[in-house]
Amino acid sequence: MKIYYLKRTLGLLSFFLIFTIIACSHKNKELSQRDSDILQKYLDEKVIQPINDGKVFSAHKLFKKEDDTLYIWAYMQEYYKKDGKIELGIGWSVPMEISIRDTLSEVTIKKIFIPGDGDRYAKDIKKSFPDDIQQQVLDFPGTPEVKDLGNSCKERAEKFYK
């Protein structure tokens, strides 16, 4: 009888251990709403500065999260109002590697890496981004998802300037 209970207990412990490992690894690949909001605020306020006294609105796509590093595509666009119309200002659409510090109470962005222009662009992506997402990052500018990010920024701007 004791062997039965021991096997049953070990079986349940194994189940919970496997469940915990799967849950943690799943959590590691996605951003919580809190983390996504913090990232959006950072992209809105810290990466580019408006040049037309407008406001920057951002959207992003997460390619991968590994431990304390995010690999994203960031779309940032300044909008401002002139003569009653919403106008476009400075903008930037770019892949980023973002190092974060995640504690129970807050997420802090420690540093960002942005691939260089021209010949350095593909080399920097191959050097800094994980192998399994490099091609996806390189191909991303030609996808409809970029337009979706831009539309998201525009919608936020229209709500803000109403």
N, C-alpha and C positions, 0 to 999 in steps of 0.2 A: 504494500500500500504506500509506503514512504517513497519508493521508486517512482510510482505513478505521479505523486504530487511533485516530486523533484523534476521529473520530465515536463510536467505541465507548467511548472514555474519557470523552468529554463526556456520552454517554448514561448511563453508570454513575454519574458524578458527579451528574447531574441526578436520577437515581433515588434516590441516597442523601440528597440535599438534600431532596427531597420527602418521603421517608420520615421524616427527622429533623424536619421541620416538622410533619408529621402526628402523630408520636409526642409531640413537645413540646406541641402544642395539646391532645392527648388527656390528657396528664398534667396540664395546667393545669385540667382540668374535674373531676378526681377527687382524692380525698385518699388518700395512701398509708396503710397500716396504722399506721405510726409517727405520722403527722400526726393521724389519727383518734384514736389513743390519747392523744396530747398534748391534743387538744381535749376529749376526754371527761374527762381528769384535771382540766383547768381548770374545766369545767362542774361537776364533782363537788365541787370544793374552793373555788372562788373567787367564784362568782356569787351564790349564796345561802348563808346560814349556818343550820345546823340550830337549832331552838329547843327541841327536846325531848331534847337530848343524844343525838340519833341521828346518822345518816350520810346524806348526800345522794348519790343515784344518778341518773345522767343518761343520756340517749340523744339522738341528734340526726339530723336529715336534712339533707343538703347539697343546696341548690337550685342553687348555682352557685359556682364558684371563678374569680375573675378576678385574675390576677397575685398580689398580696399581700392580697387581700380574699376572705373567705368569706361567703356568704349562707346561713344555716342556719335550721332550726327547732330550738330547744333545749327539751327536756323534762327538768325537774329535779324530783325528789321526795325528800323526807326520809322515811326509815323508821327506826323505833326499836322496841325490844322492851320490852313492858310485860306483866307477869304471864304470861310465856311466849309471848305472841302478838306478831306483827309488826304494828305500827300505823303509820298515815300521819301525817306531820307537815306541815311547810310544803312547798309545791310551787309550781312556776311553769312554764308552757308558753308560749313566746314566740319570735317571729322575732328574729334578730340579724344584724347586719353586724359582722364581726370582721376587724380589720386585723392582719396577722401579719408577722413578719420571718422569712424562711426562709433559713437558711444550710445549708451541707453538714452541719454537726454538730448543729444544733438548730433548732427552730421556737419562736419567742417570740410570745406574744400581746401586741400593743402596746395595743390599745384595742378596746372593744366599743361598739356603738350599738344601743339597744333603742328601738323606736317608743314614743311616748307613749300614754297611755290616752285613752279616749273619742274626741272629735273629732280629736285629733292622730294617732291610730293610722293610719288610712288615708292621711292627708296625709304622715306621716313615711315610710311604706312607698313611696309614689309619689315622694317626694323622694330617698330614699336607696338604694332597691333598683333594679336594672336593669329596664328596661321589659319584657324578655322573661320575667321571673319574677314580676312584681308580682301578677298575678291568681292565680297558683299560691300565692303566699304568703298573699294575702287569703282564699283559699278553703280553705287547709290545715286550719284548726281543725275543719271539718266532715267531714274525710276519715277513713277507717278507719286510715290511717297514724299518726294521733295516738294512737289506742288501741294500736297496735303499739309505739310508743315507750314508752308507759306500761307495757305488758306487759314490755318489755325491762328497764326500771328495776326492776319488781317481781321479775323473775327474778334479777337481780343481787343484790337485797336478800335474797331467800330463800337464795341460795347463801352470802352473807356471814354471815347470822345462824344458819346450821345448826350 
